[in-house]
């Protein structure tokens, strides 16, 4: 997801823009740029491919002056990551930065080409700048021209416009992508999220879907999608919500893995009673009349949903269905009145998840969101939002957000079991007691880091890695494979262990490490049989298990990683730790960019 920042300030803005963009690096990017207006209102820009240090070096050689400017970190969609395709895009007197996709850009591009426009990029965003320039050439003022352009756009966007000769003006707009306005003293700021703006202000207004804002140093005038004046609230963000330091760790991912005992404890504190003996989830989370649960997410959040399916069905006896957000609405699935729909997203702004939520709105009995950002679009548009209390997650690869999502989803399943009579008071008390012990057990799991670091040296040499798991470990195998390929670029796949013989076994030889996640449970012996099939073909098995599983597995496995023994329902949360550490140390061994893959 691209990062956007804009400043109408009282100081030289170029270094401030670069620092704000640095706070958005966690979104991932392949090029960056800024545009500024100097004291004479002259518009100029600098862009560079690669990391922000390349842009910083360019600005030393070719500085930009001015106290008004916009900046952007780009993740390439339309067009390769080149300087020409990097934002800001400029057409005559207007510069534009954009997060999202303009779906009708080809039609707009053809229209502009027929009108004599010349194109310098391969991007969809350039059409926004060119269209605005054309409106201004027809006699429209900057705000009127931006509004006319916005009415022509189809798709998702967060847009920020800067105009030559107008050093006290920015126009901001959002549809489907997040955008926030920051309030200062005689200064105003715009950013993709509050983290980017935190060093400059703690007073934030979140634009809502379809909002447009005219921003000057005196403030912002916001109108909604219908053009009506909208008074969006100004909120004060917490200082801890904006911290992005590594706290002595080499990478944000390492720090966030280590933060999981605290983060999970915070989630439990939020949703358990003061003594931890009962659930304190909102009364609105009502399972009366609920016939099934629909769980939707993307990527790691989807695997959290897949794990929760086991919990809802095994603990609460409640049928659960899981869907990938990007596919759900295109299937046009039927929804019954007894469906509770749950949407999971760390940011609360995942475009496909938000689109799926809007597709379900009005058709499900209730919509519940599980997010990490209370002011996000998904949180606001759900009937009920359950915060995971993970704190800011800066590393691109989700770690503590995943385990906090699992924790909150498990609490939901326990509430469903309580409401449906699937657990009596004593059984629920036993499970809550096990949950309260989980942060300490995760601290114990972090102690195996050295063993995983050593194993990672072997994985770093592999071209392919397989992950296997059964039951609750199957979604964890999927998550482990995702983490490994996401940050180390090693091809990794995951399978339910019983599916090994249905094709994947053909891939096994001595060059393919196989990571098996298997606590000693009721299906452990079946997993051992699958491991034997792997070892018979020369495959090297890395077994992640508990003490009982390590003893039962025998000495034939290549390596055993022993984690603390926990209540069976908690194994997905605990076993996420070794999966994350294995991916992290493999990436470090390979020398890849862990935090910004």
C-alpha positions in Angstrom: 0.0 0.0 0.0 1.5 3.3 -1.0 2.2 6.0 1.5 1.1 9.6 1.2 2.0 12.8 3.1 1.3 16.5 2.6 2.3 19.5 4.6 1.3 23.2 4.6 4.0 24.3 7.1 6.0 27.2 8.4 9.5 25.7 7.8 11.5 24.1 5.0 9.3 21.1 4.2 11.5 18.8 2.2 13.3 17.1 5.1 10.1 16.9 7.1 8.4 15.2 4.2 11.2 12.6 3.9 11.0 11.9 7.6 7.2 11.4 7.4 7.7 9.1 4.5 10.2 7.1 6.5 7.5 6.5 9.0 5.4 5.0 6.2 8.2 2.6 5.0 6.4 -0.3 6.8 3.8 -0.3 4.0 6.5 -1.4 1.5 7.5 0.6 -1.6 9.9 0.6 -4.5 10.3 4.3 -5.3 9.7 7.6 -3.6 9.4 11.3 -4.4 8.3 14.7 -3.1 7.1 18.0 -4.7 7.3 21.4 -3.1 6.2 25.0 -3.7 8.8 27.6 -3.0 8.1 31.1 -1.7 7.3 32.3 -5.2 4.8 29.5 -5.7 7.0 27.6 -8.1 6.3 23.9 -8.2 9.2 21.4 -8.5 9.8 17.8 -7.6 12.4 15.1 -7.0 11.9 11.3 -7.4 14.1 8.3 -6.9 13.9 4.5 -7.3 14.6 2.3 -4.4 14.9 3.2 -0.7 14.3 6.6 0.8 18.1 7.1 1.2 18.3 7.4 -2.6 15.8 10.3 -2.5 17.6 11.9 0.5 20.9 11.7 -1.5 19.2 13.3 -4.5 17.9 16.1 -2.3 21.4 16.9 -1.1 22.6 17.3 -4.6 19.4 19.0 -5.9 17.6 20.6 -3.0 14.0 21.7 -3.0 12.9 24.8 -1.2 9.5 25.7 0.1 7.2 25.3 3.1 4.4 23.5 1.3 4.8 20.0 -0.3 3.5 16.5 -0.9 5.4 13.2 -0.8 4.8 9.6 -1.7 6.2 6.0 -1.4 5.1 3.9 -4.4 4.4 0.2 -4.6 4.3 -0.4 -8.4 1.0 -1.4 -9.9 0.6 0.2 -13.3 4.1 0.5 -14.8 7.5 -0.7 -13.6 9.3 0.9 -10.6 11.1 3.6 -12.5 11.8 7.3 -11.8 9.4 8.3 -14.6 6.6 6.2 -12.9 7.4 7.4 -9.4 5.1 9.9 -7.7 4.4 12.8 -7.5 3.0 13.0 -11.0 2.9 16.4 -12.6 0.9 18.0 -15.5 1.5 21.7 -15.9 0.4 23.5 -12.7 -0.7 20.4 -10.8 1.1 17.7 -8.9 -0.6 14.6 -7.6 0.1 11.7 -5.2 -2.2 8.7 -5.2 -2.7 5.4 -3.3 -5.1 3.0 -5.0 -6.1 2.1 -8.5 -8.0 4.2 -11.0 -10.1 1.5 -12.7 -11.2 3.6 -15.7 -7.8 5.1 -16.4 -7.6 3.5 -19.9 -10.8 5.2 -21.0 -9.6 8.5 -19.5 -6.2 8.1 -21.1 -7.8 7.5 -24.5 -10.0 10.6 -24.1 -7.0 12.7 -23.1 -4.9 11.4 -26.0 -7.6 12.3 -28.4 -7.5 15.8 -26.9 -3.8 16.0 -27.6 -2.4 15.1 -24.2 1.1 13.6 -24.1 2.0 10.9 -21.6 5.3 10.5 -19.7 4.5 7.5 -17.6 2.8 4.1 -17.7 0.7 4.8 -14.6 -3.0 5.2 -13.9 -2.3 8.2 -11.7 -0.9 10.4 -14.5 -4.4 10.6 -15.9 -5.5 12.3 -12.7 -2.9 15.0 -13.1 -3.6 15.5 -16.8 -7.3 15.6 -16.4 -7.0 18.2 -13.7 -4.6 20.3 -15.9 -7.2 20.1 -18.7 -9.9 21.4 -16.4 -7.7 24.3 -15.3 -6.9 25.1 -18.9 -10.6 25.4 -19.5 -10.8 28.2 -16.9 -11.5 26.3 -13.7 -9.8 27.2 -10.4 -7.7 24.6 -8.6 -10.4 23.3 -6.3 -13.1 23.3 -9.0 -10.7 21.4 -11.3 -9.9 18.8 -8.7 -13.6 18.3 -7.9 -14.3 17.9 -11.6 -11.6 15.3 -11.9 -12.7 13.4 -8.9 -16.2 13.1 -10.3 -14.7 11.3 -13.3 -12.7 8.7 -11.4 -13.8 5.1 -10.9 -11.9 2.8 -8.5 -10.2 3.2 -5.2 -8.0 6.1 -4.2 -6.5 8.4 -1.6 -5.4 11.6 -3.5 -3.6 14.7 -2.7 -3.3 17.7 -5.1 -0.8 20.6 -5.0 -1.0 23.5 -7.3 1.6 25.9 -8.7 1.0 29.5 -7.5 -1.1 28.3 -4.6 1.3 27.7 -1.6 -1.6 27.7 0.9 -3.7 25.0 -0.7 -4.0 21.3 -0.9 -7.0 19.2 -2.0 -7.4 15.8 -0.4 -9.9 13.0 -1.3 -10.5 9.4 -0.3 -12.5 6.6 -1.7 -11.5 3.1 -0.6 -8.0 4.1 0.7 -7.3 5.7 4.1 -6.4 9.4 4.5 -6.1 11.5 7.7 -5.8 15.2 8.3 -3.5 16.5 11.1 -4.1 19.9 12.8 -1.3 22.2 13.9 -0.8 25.8 14.9 -0.8 27.7 11.7 0.1 24.4 9.9 -1.9 21.5 8.4 -0.9 18.0 7.5 -2.3 15.1 5.5 -1.1 11.5 5.7 -2.0 7.9 4.9 -2.3 7.3 8.7 -1.6 8.9 12.0 1.8 7.3 12.4 3.2 9.5 9.5 1.9 12.7 11.2 2.7 11.8 14.8 5.9 13.9 15.1 4.0 17.0 13.9 0.6 16.7 15.6 -1.5 14.5 17.8 -4.8 16.0 16.6 -6.2 13.9 13.8 -9.3 13.9 11.6 -10.0 10.7 9.7 -11.6 11.3 6.3 -14.6 9.0 5.7 -15.5 7.2 2.5 -16.1 9.7 -0.3 -14.9 12.7 1.6 -13.1 15.6 -0.1 -11.2 18.3 1.8 -9.8 21.7 0.9 -6.9 22.3 3.2 -5.2 25.6 4.0 -3.0 26.6 6.9 -6.1 27.9 8.7 -7.8 24.5 8.7 -9.8 22.1 6.5 -13.2 22.3 4.9 -14.5 18.7 4.4 -17.5 17.7 2.3 -19.0 14.2 2.0 -19.6 12.1 -1.1 -22.8 14.1 -1.8 -21.0 17.4 -1.6 -22.5 18.3 1.8 -20.4 20.0 4.5 -19.2 17.3 6.9 -18.0 18.0 10.4 -15.6 15.1 11.1 -14.3 14.9 14.7 -10.8 15.8 15.7 -9.3 13.1 17.8 -6.2 13.0 20.0 -4.0 10.1 19.3 -2.1 8.3 22.1 1.7 8.9 22.1 2.3 5.1 22.3 0.2 4.5 19.2 2.7 6.6 17.2 6.0 5.1 18.4 8.0 3.3 15.7 11.4 2.8 17.3 13.1 -0.6 17.2 13.8 -0.6 21.0 17.3 -2.1 20.4 16.3 -4.7 18.0 17.9 -5.1 14.6 14.5 -5.1 12.8 10.9 -4.1 13.6 9.9 -7.7 12.9 12.2 -9.0 15.7 10.9 -6.4 18.1 7.3 -7.2 17.3 7.9 -10.9 17.7 9.3 -10.2 21.1 6.4 -8.0 22.0 3.8 -10.8 21.7 3.6 -11.7 25.4 2.7 -8.1 26.3 0.4 -7.7 23.3 -1.6 -10.8 24.0 -1.8 -9.8 27.7 -3.2 -6.5 26.6 -5.9 -8.2 24.5 -6.8 -10.5 27.4 -7.0 -7.5 29.8 -9.3 -5.8 27.4 -11.8 -8.7 26.9 -11.7 -10.5 30.2 -13.1 -9.4 33.6 -10.7 -7.8 36.1 -10.0 -11.1 37.8 -9.7 -12.9 34.5 -12.3 -15.4 35.5 -15.0 -14.5 33.0 -15.5 -13.0 29.5 -16.2 -9.2 29.3 -16.9 -9.0 25.6 -19.6 -6.5 24.6 -23.2 -7.5 25.1 -23.7 -6.7 21.4 -21.8 -9.9 20.6 -24.9 -11.9 20.8 -25.1 -15.4 19.5 -28.8 -15.9 20.0 -30.3 -16.9 16.7 -26.9 -17.3 15.0 -26.8 -20.4 12.8 -23.4 -20.0 11.3 -20.3 -17.8 11.4 -18.8 -16.4 8.2 -15.1 -15.4 8.6 -13.4 -13.3 6.0 -9.8 -11.9 5.7 -6.8 -11.6 3.4 -3.3 -13.2 3.8 -2.3 -13.7 7.4 -5.8 -12.5 8.5 -7.3 -15.2 6.4 -5.2 -17.9 8.2 -6.4 -16.4 11.5 -10.0 -16.9 10.2 -9.2 -20.5 9.1 -7.9 -21.2 12.6 -11.0 -19.7 14.2 -13.2 -22.0 12.1 -11.8 -25.0 14.0 -12.5 -23.2 17.3 -16.1 -22.2 16.5 -16.9 -25.7 15.3 -14.9 -27.7 17.9 -15.6 -25.6 21.0 -18.9 -24.0 20.3 -20.5 -26.5 17.9 -21.3 -23.6 15.6 -20.8 -24.1 11.8 -18.2 -21.7 10.4 -17.3 -20.8 6.8 -14.1 -19.1 5.8 -13.5 -17.0 2.7 -10.7 -15.1 1.1 -11.9 -11.5 0.9 -10.8 -10.8 -2.6 -12.9 -13.8 -3.9 -16.0 -13.6 -1.6 -18.2 -11.0 -3.3 -17.5 -12.4 -6.8 -19.0 -15.8 -5.8 -22.3 -14.1 -4.9 -22.9 -16.6 -2.1 -26.3 -16.8 -0.4 -26.5 -15.3 3.1 -29.1 -16.4 5.6 -30.6 -14.3 8.3 -28.8 -16.3 10.9 -25.3 -15.5 9.7 -22.8 -13.6 11.9 -20.2 -12.2 9.6 -16.7 -11.5 11.0 -14.1 -9.4 9.1 -10.5 -9.5 10.2 -7.9 -6.9 9.2 -5.0 -5.5 11.2 -5.1 -2.0 9.6 -8.9 -2.0 9.2 -8.3 -0.6 5.7 -7.6 -3.7 3.7 -9.4 -2.9 0.4 -10.7 -6.4 -0.5 -11.9 -7.0 3.1 -13.7 -3.6 3.2 -15.3 -4.4 -0.2 -16.5 -7.8 1.1 -17.9 -6.1 4.2 -19.9 -3.7 2.1 -21.2 -6.6 0.0 -22.4 -8.3 3.2 -23.9 -5.2 4.8 -27.6 -5.5 5.2 -27.7 -9.2 4.4 -26.1 -10.7 7.5 -27.6 -10.7 11.0 -24.6 -8.8 12.4 -21.2 -7.7 11.2 -18.3 -7.9 13.6 -14.8 -6.6 12.8 -11.6 -7.6 14.4 -9.1 -4.8 13.8 -6.1 -3.0 15.3 -7.2 0.5 14.4 -10.4 1.8 16.1 -10.8 4.7 13.6 -10.4 2.5 10.5 -13.0 2.1 7.8 -13.7 -1.5 8.6 -14.1 -0.8 12.3 -16.4 2.1 11.7 -18.6 0.3 9.1 -19.1 -2.9 11.2 -21.9 -3.2 13.7 -19.4 -4.1 16.3 -15.6 -3.7 16.4 -13.3 -5.8 18.6 -9.9 -4.3 19.0 -6.9 -6.7 19.2 -4.7 -4.2 21.2 -1.5 -5.3 19.4 -0.1 -1.8 19.2 1.5 -0.4 16.0 2.9 -3.1 13.7 5.6 -1.6 11.5 7.1 -4.7 10.0 5.4 -5.7 6.7 5.1 -9.3 7.8 2.4 -9.6 10.4 3.5 -11.2 13.7 1.9 -9.8 16.9 -1.2 -8.7 15.0 -1.7 -12.4 13.9 -1.4 -13.8 17.4 -3.6 -11.0 18.9 -6.2 -11.7 16.1 -6.1 -15.4 17.1 -6.6 -14.4 20.8 -9.7 -12.3 20.1 -11.2 -14.8 17.8 -10.7 -17.6 20.4 -12.5 -15.4 23.0 -15.3 -15.0 20.5 -15.5 -18.8 20.1 -15.6 -19.2 23.9 -18.4 -16.6 24.1 -20.3 -18.6 21.5 -19.8 -21.8 23.4 -21.0 -20.2 26.6 -24.1 -18.7 24.9 -25.0 -22.0 23.2 -24.4 -24.1 26.3 -21.5 -26.0 24.8 -19.3 -25.2 27.8 -20.5 -25.2 31.4 -19.1 -22.7 33.9 -16.3 -25.0 35.1 -15.2 -25.9 31.6 -15.1 -22.2 30.6 -13.2 -21.4 33.7 -10.6 -24.0 32.9 -10.1 -22.6 29.4 -9.9 -19.0 30.6 -7.3 -20.1 33.2 -5.2 -21.6 30.4 -5.5 -18.4 28.4 -4.3 -16.3 31.3 -1.1 -18.4 31.4 -0.5 -18.0 27.7 1.7 -14.8 27.8 4.1 -16.5 30.1 4.2 -19.6 27.9 4.9 -17.5 24.8 7.8 -16.0 26.7 9.1 -19.5 27.1 8.6 -20.2 23.4 10.8 -17.2 22.6 13.6 -18.9 24.5 14.0 -21.4 21.6 15.2 -18.6 19.3 18.8 -19.8 19.2 17.8 -23.3 18.0 15.6 -21.9 15.3 18.4 -19.5 14.2 20.7 -22.5 13.7 18.0 -24.4 11.8 17.4 -21.3 9.6 21.0 -21.6 8.2 20.0 -24.8 6.5 16.6 -23.4 5.2 18.4 -20.4 3.8 20.2 -22.7 1.4 17.0 -24.3 0.1 15.1 -23.4 -3.0 11.9 -25.1 -1.8 10.5 -25.8 1.7 7.3 -27.7 2.6 5.2 -27.1 5.8 2.9 -29.8 7.1 0.2 -29.7 9.8 -3.0 -31.4 10.8 -6.1 -29.9 12.5 -5.3 -26.6 14.2 -1.7 -26.9 12.9 -2.8 -26.8 9.2 -3.6 -23.1 9.2 -0.3 -22.6 11.1 1.6 -24.5 8.4 0.0 -22.2 5.8 1.0 -19.1 7.9 4.6 -20.5 8.3 5.0 -21.0 4.6 3.6 -17.5 3.9 6.0 -15.9 6.3 9.0 -17.7 4.9 8.4 -16.8 1.3 7.3 -13.3 2.1 10.5 -12.2 3.7 13.2 -14.7 2.5 11.9 -15.2 -1.1 12.3 -19.0 -0.8 9.5 -20.9 -2.4 7.4 -22.5 0.3 4.1 -24.4 0.3 2.0 -25.8 3.0 -0.3 -28.8 3.0 -2.5 -30.6 5.4 -0.3 -33.6 6.4 -2.8 -36.1 5.1 -2.7 -34.5 1.7 1.1 -35.3 1.3 0.4 -38.5 -0.5 -2.0 -36.9 -2.9 0.7 -35.3 -5.1 3.1 -33.2 -3.0 5.2 -36.2 -2.0 6.6 -36.3 -5.5 8.5 -33.1 -4.6 10.3 -34.7 -1.6 14.1 -35.4 -1.8 17.2 -34.6 0.2 17.2 -31.0 -1.0 13.7 -30.1 0.3 13.4 -29.4 4.1 10.0 -30.2 5.5 8.8 -28.3 8.5 6.3 -30.3 10.5 4.2 -28.5 13.2 2.8 -31.2 15.5 2.1 -31.1 19.3 1.5 -34.4 20.9 -2.3 -34.6 20.5 -4.9 -37.1 19.3 -3.7 -37.0 15.7 0.0 -36.9 16.4 0.6 -40.5 15.4 -0.9 -39.9 12.0 1.5 -37.0 11.6 4.4 -39.3 12.5 3.3 -41.6 9.7 3.5 -38.6 7.3 7.0 -37.8 8.6 8.1 -41.4 7.9 7.0 -41.0 4.3 9.1 -37.9 4.0 12.2 -39.4 5.6 11.8 -42.5 3.4 12.5 -40.3 0.4 15.5 -38.5 2.0 13.6 -35.5 3.1 14.9 -33.6 6.1 12.2 -33.1 8.8 12.3 -30.1 11.1 9.8 -31.1 13.8 8.3 -28.4 15.9 6.5 -30.1 18.9 6.3 -30.3 22.6 8.3 -32.4 25.0 6.0 -35.4 24.7 6.0 -35.2 20.9 9.8 -34.9 20.7 10.1 -38.1 22.8 7.6 -40.0 20.7 9.0 -38.9 17.3 12.2 -40.8 17.7 15.7 -39.9 16.6 15.3 -40.1 12.8 14.1 -36.5 12.3 16.7 -34.0 11.2 16.0 -31.6 13.9 13.5 -31.2 16.8 12.4 -27.8 18.2 10.7 -28.2 21.5 8.1 -25.6 22.7 6.2 -25.4 25.9 3.2 -27.7 26.4 -0.1 -25.8 26.4 -3.8 -26.5 26.4 -4.6 -28.0 22.9 -6.9 -25.0 21.9 -3.9 -22.6 22.4 -1.4 -24.5 20.1 -2.0 -22.2 17.1 -1.1 -19.1 19.0 2.0 -20.6 20.7 3.3 -22.4 17.5 3.1 -19.1 15.6 6.2 -18.0 17.5 8.6 -20.6 16.1 7.1 -20.2 12.6 7.8 -16.4 12.8 11.3 -16.9 14.2 12.2 -19.5 11.6 11.2 -17.1 8.8 12.9 -14.2 10.4 16.3 -15.9 10.9 16.1 -17.5 7.4 15.7 -14.0 5.9 18.5 -12.6 8.0 20.8 -15.4 6.9 20.0 -14.7 3.3 20.5 -10.9 3.8 17.0 -9.9 2.5 15.2 -6.8 3.7 13.2 -8.2 6.5 11.0 -5.3 7.4 10.3 -4.1 3.9 10.1 -7.1 1.6 
